[in-house]
Amino acid sequence: MFDNEEGYDPGANSDVFAVAVTALAWAEDEVVVGFDNDHLTLSYEQLRQLGDLFHAQARRRLAVVDERQTYQTDGYTSTTAYLKHRFRTTGGQAIRQVSEVRALQDMPHTRHLAEQGRLSSDQVRTLITAKQSAPDQFAVDEKELCDIAETLEWVADLRKATAYWQQVAASEPSYPTLGDQRNASHMYLSRTFENMVKLDGLFDRERGAQLMGAIRAATPAPIEGEPSTPSQRRAAALFDLVVSDGERPTTPTMVVHVDAATLTGDYPTLAEIGRDVLDKYTVDRLACDGDFRRIVFGPKSEIIHVGRQLRLVTKSMRHAIIARDRRCAFPGCDRPPQWCDAHHIIPWWGGGPTSTSNLILLCRHHHTLIHTGTFTLRGTGHQPTFYRANGQALGRSEFLDTG
């Protein structure tokens, strides 16, 4: 990684630290506020990657400290006690660090990829958790699991993959059977003295996982300026699931008022939902995945035509694009389908078809950014490409070559 300049001996005890300190000194002198956005994000990502690389090397050394029991030199009773005092960390954090280095001694593929910077610290921890559930089977499958880890973009997807693996690999469950859990399930509803309703319950792992997944997916993101807590938003999500079909919040019917003299096939400029008048961008976004009714007025406000109400995206079509996209399709966004709208790549107003090739899942935030022109989208729902306002395509940054 570093040039072997004169005076640098890779075998010397402290050279790696000296090189790291020198590099950090250079970094301290950089005027970060003067970086352009591309340089800023790339340098941040490279430093994060370097942090994982240094973490991997620190784990190597801690493993030897633990094996040799060098902590006894200063009177510590264990490696955990040494870490707690010397690095001012909690007992739980110290125990986790020691457990990690001990587990990695029997994980050669994972350790090798981590030391090359090809696995992040969170990916390593996920694989360690998998190993602890079925050590013997993990020894057989480690290389395959590492290959999967390298191909997955999200740590959440790796956790899901290892969870499936654990179900197959674990020989005996360490928890009560599903039947026992189901027999112990219960739910109580009661009215309080303040005339509120209290809910308390316990669910088996199968129904509990479904309930947690549904509430988590239906819980709205916090809105700037709204003082709601996560628990308040979960309560609202549970109510929405009870009174709706459980797929997503109901979209409003849009009543768009268009003057006949300006009805030229372009986008209408006003929409009314209740008493609210919405701007063009909000109209565009809501029209992607809602009920739409057009009312055309004459010069004296007389109604000339009432367009038929349309469900622009059918339930089966939405299921299809959810199965394809799985989450918001904007690069770097992992918001679930329940938080997403079905966006027309070629606008419906402009003749774009309501078909899976012209539809893509976008969360409310990124959907708005597309309609306001902050970003643009071209291609199809199967092969979309997103662009910044300057025309530059979005993609992953190139990381350091550590090979």
Secondary structure by P-SEA (a helix, b strand, c coil): ccccccccccccccaaaaaaaaaaaaaaacccccccaaaaaaaaaaaaaaaaaaaaaaaaaaaaaaaaccccccccccaaaaaaccccccaaaaaaaaaaaaaacccaaaaaaaaaccccaaaaaaaaaaaaacaaaaaacaaaaaaaaaacccaaaaaaaaaaaaaacccccccccaaaaaaacbbbbbbccccbbbbbbcccaaaaaaaaaaaaaacccccccccccaaaaaaaaaaaaaaccccccccccccccccccccccccccccccccccccaaaaaaaacbbbbbbbbbcccccccccccccccccaaaaaaaaaaccccccccccccccccccccccccccccccccccbbbbcaaaaaaaaaccbbbcccccbbbbbccccbbbbbccccccc
